Amino acid sequence: MADSSSNSMSGISSGIDTAALINAIVAMKGGSVTRLKSRVELNDRKTAALTAMRTSLQALGLSVSVLKDKLNNRTVTSSDSNNSYVTATGTGAASATYDVTVNTVATKGRISANLDANGFTTNLSVANPSDSVSSNIFTSGSPASFAIQGTDGVVKTITLTEDSNTLNGLRDAINASGAGVTASVVNMGKGDKPYQLVITAKDTGTGTTQGVIKLVDITNMLPDGSAGAAANNLGITAGGSADGLTTLTGGLTSATSGASATDANFTLNGVELTRSTNVIRDAADGMTFTLKQGGQIGKTSLTVAPDKIGATAALQDFISKYNTLVKDYKAASTSTKNADGSINQAPLANDAATRSLMANLKATLSGASDGLPSSSAYQNLASLGITTLSDGGLFLNTSTFQTAMADDLDAVQKLFSFTGDSSNQGVAFKSAGSSTVTGQVDFEITKDGNGDLWGTLTRNGVTSAPIQVANGTLVGTGDYAGLNLTVTGTGSGTLTLSRGVGREAADMLSAFVGTGGSITSILNSITTQNKNLNAQITQGQSRLDQERIVLKKKFANMEAILGRMRASAGSLAGM
C-alpha cells in the first residue's frame, strides 16, 4: 500500500524517490496477496451467480407444479349467465354436461324472537342485555340453568350465576358450552325492549333433530323432567328429561320461534339428491357444485372442458423461465477477453456441477419419459409442439399443444407427472417419489389368517419381501421407495409406472436446489474457502505492512548516513 505522506521527505540526500521504491518492492512481494484477493473476488461473483441461478431453478420447478395443476383444471360454462341458482368448478373431471335443478338450499336452524303485527319482539327481548338480575330479566336474585341442543342432537347444559344472569351472560355461556350453535345479541332498533337473543346452528342441514334446535329453562327442574318453578321472564319455558337431559321438552324451539333447518334438495342429470350442505363435492367425480337459491324452474346446464387457456399460459410460463435460465447461465459461464487481451473469467466457467445440471436438464426435456408405454399418444415434449431453438431455448406451438389436449388429455398429463396404471381395480396408484422405479411391476395381494392384507412386488423376475398393507395403503421400500398404492382387495395384476419428463425435470431441480443439494454444498464450500483465503490475506497483508516499516527505516538510515557524509564533505571542502 503506497505511503504518500513520506513523498515530500523522500530522497533529500540521495535524490532517490524512496517512497516509490518502497511501494514497488512491497507490490512485488505482495503478488501472492493480490492473487488471493482475486480468488475471493471471483468466489464472490460465483456466489452471486449461483444464488441467482438457484432462484431461477426454484421458479422453474414451481412452474412445473403450476402447469400440472392447470392441466388438471377444468373450465365450466353455465347456461345461466347470472349464476342465479348454481355454480360449479371442476378439477380432474371428465368433459361432460351436467343438468342441475335446485329445489331447496340447505339452511341453518335458528331461534329468534317472535314478532307482533307491528314488528316488535314478544319474547327473548330486554331493554338492556347487560342488566343485573334485579331488572327481572330472569327470576330475580337467583341463578338460572338452561339446556341447549343443536341440530347435531348433542345437549349441553349451562348455569348462570347471579353475576352473569343476564341476556349477555346467557349468550356468552351458550358460546362457551361447546354446543352445536352460536348465540348473539341483536338490537332490533325499535320498541322498549329492542335487544333479542338469536341462536343459530353452526352447520346447515337437518342433522339428527329434523332441523330443530332447542333452548330450555331447567332451573329447579323436577326429576321427572317437569317444571318445578315458574319460567323466567324471557319466555323460555321449563322442560327437559329425567334421563340425563338426552331429550328436551318445552322451552323455545326453532320450529315455533325462528326457523328450522332444511337440507338441500336438487336434481343432477335427472337424479334427485339431498345433502346437508350447499357445497356439494360428492355428487360427481372431480366436480364441486355450489347451490345458491332454491325454487328453480327449469334447469342449469353446466358444460365441463379442459382449461386450454390456463394450461397454455402455464406452459408458456415454464418455457419463458427455462429460456431465461439458459440465457443467464450462458452469460455466467462464458468468459470474455478484455481489450488488453487478458481473460475476464466468468464466475461459472469452470463449475462442473452447474454445467452437468444444464446438460442433463436439456437432455431430459428433449427426451422421452421413463416407463411410458409405446401406446401412449404423446411420448415427449416435441410431440406437444415444443421445439428447441438454435440458442438452446424452447418454443411452443400453441395450436399443436391445444390440439393434443383435446385429443388425449390423459396422455398429455402423463408427460408432466409420475403416473401408474393398474390392471386390477383392487389396487390403485397413489403417489411415487423421485427415486421410484418405472416400467412394469407385477403385484400380488393376499390376506392372512388375521384378516391382514399383504403385498409383494415383482420386477425383472425379482420379488420383494411381503409388505403389510396399513390403513389401506401399501408403502414400497428399496427400489419401490416412495411408491404408495391404495389397496382395497386381494388379487394380482400389473402396474405400469412412468415418470413424465416434466416430473423428472422437477425432481432434478429439487435435488439440485433443495436443502443439502448441489448448490447449497457449493455455496457452503465457497464460504469456507473465502474464510481461509481472507485469513491468508490478513496474514500476508500484515507481513507486507511490517516489510514496509522495515524498508522505511532502512531508507531513512541510508538518507541519514548520506546526509552526514555530504555534510562532512562540505566541511572538508571549506577548509
C-alpha positions, 0 to 999 in steps of 0.5 A: 500500500503506497505511503504518500505522506513520506513523498515530500521527505523522500530522497533529500540526500540521495535524490532517490524517490524512496517512497516509490521504491518502497511501494514497488518492492512491497507490490512485488512481494505482495503478488501472492496477496493480490492473487488471493484477493482475486480468488475471493473476488471471483468466489464472490461473483460465483456466489452471486451467480449461483444464488441467482441461478438457484432462484431461477431453478426454484421458479422453474420447478414451481412452474412445473407444479403450476402447469400440472395443476392447470392441466388438471383444471377444468373450465365450466360454462353455465347456461345461466349467465347470472349464476342465479341458482348454481355454480360449479368448478371442476378439477380432474373431471371428465368433459361432460354436461351436467343438468342441475335443478335446485329445489331447496338450499340447505339452511341453518336452524335458528331461534329468534324472537317472535314478532307482533303485527307491528314488528316488535319482539314478544319474547327473548327481548330486554331493554338492556342485555347487560342488566343485573338480575334485579331488572327481572330479566330472569327470576330475580336474585337467583341463578338460572340453568338452561339446556341447549341442543343443536341440530347435531342432537348433542345437549349441553347444559349451562348455569348462570350465576347471579353475576352473569344472569343476564341476556349477555351472560346467557349468550356468552355461556351458550358460546362457551358450552361447546354446543352445536350453535352460536348465540348473539345479541341483536338490537332490533332498533325499535320498541322498549325492549329492542335487544333479542337473543338469536341462536343459530346452528353452526352447520346447515342441514337437518342433522339428527333433530329434523332441523330443530334446535332447542333452548330450555329453562331447567332451573329447579327442574323436577326429576321427572323432567317437569317444571318445578318453578315458574319460567323466567321472564324471557319466555323460555319455558321449563322442560327437559328429561329425567334421563340425563337431559338426552331429550328436551321438552318445552322451552323455545324451539326453532320450529315455533320461534325462528326457523328450522333447518332444511337440507338441500334438495336438487336434481343432477342429470335427472337424479334427485339428491339431498345433502346437508350442505350447499357445497356439494363435492360428492355428487360427481367425480372431480366436480364441486357444485355450489347451490345458491337459491332454491325454487328453480324452474327449469334447469342449469346446464353446466358444460365441463372442458379442459382449461386450454387457456390456463394450461397454455399460459402455464406452459408458456410460463415454464418455457419463458423461465427455462429460456431465461435460465439458459440465457443467464447461465450462458452469460455466467459461464462464458468468459470474455477477453478484455481489450488488453487481451487478458481473460475476464473469467466468468464466475461459472466457467469452470463449475462442473456441477452447474454445467452437468445440471444444464446438460442433463436438464436439456437432455431430459426435456428433449427426451422421452419419459421413463416407463411410458408405454409405446401406446401412449399418444404423446411420448415427449415434449416435441410431440406437444409442439415444443421445439428447441431453438438454435440458442438452446431455448424452447418454443411452443406451438400453441395450436399443436399443444391445444390440439393434443389436449383435446385429443388425449388429455390423459396422455398429455398429463402423463408427460408432466407427472409420475403416473401408474396404471393398474390392471386390477381395480383392487389396487390403485396408484397413489403417489411415487417419489423421485427415486421410484422405479418405472416400467412394469411391476407385477403385484400380488395381494393376499390376506392372512389368517388375521384378516391382514392384507399383504403385498409383494412386488415383482420386477425383472423376475425379482420379488420383494419381501411381503409388505403389510398393507396399513390403513389401506395403503401399501408403502414400497421400500428399496427400489419401490421407495416412495411408491404408495398404492391404495389397496382395497382387495386381494388379487394380482395384476400389473402396474405400469409406472412412468415418470413424465419428463416434466416430473423428472425435470422437477425432481432434478431441480429439487435435488439440485436446489433443495436443502443439502443439494448441489448448490447449497454444498457449493455455496457452503464450500465457497464460504469456507474457502473465502474464510481461509483465503481472507485469513491468508490475506490478513496474514500476508497483508500484515507481513507486507505492512511490517516489510514496509516499516522495515524498508522505511527505516532502512531508507531513512538510515541510508538518507541519514548516513548520506546526509552526514557524509555530504555534510562532512564533505562540505566541511572538508571542502571549506577548509 
